[in-house]
Amino acid sequence: MISRQILTFVVVGAVNTATYYGLYLLFLDWLPYLGAHALAFLLSMVGSFFLNARFTYRTRPTWRKFLLFPLTNVTNFLVTTTGVYVIVDVLHAGSRLAPLAASAAAIPVTFVLSRRIMVR
């Protein structure tokens, strides 16, 4: 059961990451990179909630879960935001690929926290 959930979580995460990245690139045309990152992250988090509820944890989405779900992403957001900042401003690498590189470290923590909220 957990191995299926982990696999599905990874697939949903890939879809969510693609959505986030597409939005990030779209917003990057008219926002500074951190603004583009934050807005894309927020919008993709809503999609992530519904995809994980339906496919990963096979649970009914509720307002309670929806309101708690962002807590699972606080760590993800902090790690990716710090990573994007370090990659762009400290390492002077490009801002286009920075979010993809920064997001990998937060995946295991996000899975554990989201499982606790979605599955009692």
C-alpha positions in Angstrom: 0.0 0.0 0.0 2.7 2.5 1.0 4.8 1.6 -2.0 1.8 2.3 -4.3 1.3 5.6 -2.5 4.9 6.6 -2.9 4.9 5.8 -6.6 1.7 7.7 -7.1 3.0 10.5 -5.0 6.0 10.7 -7.3 3.9 10.7 -10.5 1.5 13.4 -9.0 4.6 15.3 -8.0 6.0 15.2 -11.5 2.7 16.5 -12.9 2.6 19.1 -10.2 6.2 20.1 -10.9 5.5 20.4 -14.6 2.5 22.6 -13.8 4.5 24.7 -11.4 7.4 25.1 -13.8 5.1 26.1 -16.7 3.4 28.7 -14.5 6.8 29.9 -13.2 8.1 30.4 -16.7 4.8 32.2 -17.7 4.9 34.5 -14.7 8.7 35.1 -15.0 7.9 37.2 -18.1 6.2 39.9 -15.9 7.3 39.3 -12.3 10.6 39.1 -10.5 11.8 35.5 -10.1 10.8 35.2 -6.5 7.3 36.6 -7.2 6.9 34.2 -10.1 8.1 31.3 -7.8 5.6 32.2 -5.1 2.6 32.6 -7.3 3.3 29.5 -9.3 3.9 27.5 -6.1 0.6 28.7 -4.6 -1.4 27.8 -7.7 0.2 24.4 -8.2 -0.3 23.6 -4.5 -4.1 23.7 -5.0 -3.8 21.3 -7.9 -1.5 19.1 -5.8 -4.1 18.8 -3.1 -6.8 17.5 -5.4 -4.5 15.2 -7.3 -3.1 13.7 -4.1 -6.5 13.4 -2.5 -7.9 11.5 -5.5 -5.0 9.4 -6.8 -2.4 9.1 -4.1 -4.4 8.7 -0.9 -7.8 7.9 -2.4 -9.6 10.0 0.1 -12.4 12.5 -0.2 -11.2 16.1 -0.2 -12.6 18.1 2.6 -12.3 21.7 3.7 -10.4 20.6 6.8 -7.8 18.7 4.7 -7.6 21.5 2.2 -6.9 24.0 4.9 -4.3 21.8 6.6 -2.6 20.7 3.3 -0.6 23.9 2.9 1.2 23.0 6.1 2.8 20.1 4.2 4.1 22.5 1.7 5.6 25.0 4.2 8.8 23.0 4.4 8.8 22.5 0.6 8.3 26.2 0.0 11.1 27.2 2.4 13.5 24.7 1.0 12.8 25.5 -2.6 12.7 29.3 -2.0 16.0 29.1 -0.2 17.4 26.9 -2.9 16.2 29.2 -5.7 17.8 32.2 -3.9 21.1 30.4 -3.4 21.3 29.1 -7.0 20.4 32.5 -8.5 21.9 35.1 -6.2 24.7 33.3 -4.5 25.9 30.8 -7.2 24.9 33.2 -10.0 23.3 30.5 -12.1 20.3 31.1 -14.3 16.8 31.6 -12.8 15.1 29.4 -15.4 16.2 26.0 -14.1 16.8 26.9 -10.4 13.4 25.8 -9.1 13.7 22.3 -10.6 17.1 21.8 -8.9 15.9 23.3 -5.6 12.7 21.2 -5.3 14.3 17.8 -5.2 15.4 18.0 -1.5 11.9 18.6 -0.1 10.1 15.7 -1.7 10.5 13.1 1.1 9.4 15.5 3.8 6.4 16.6 1.8 5.3 13.0 1.3 5.4 12.2 5.1 3.6 15.3 6.1 0.9 15.0 3.4 0.2 11.4 4.3 -0.3 12.4 7.9 -2.9 14.9 6.9 -4.7 13.0 4.2 -4.8 9.6 5.8 -5.8 9.3 9.4 
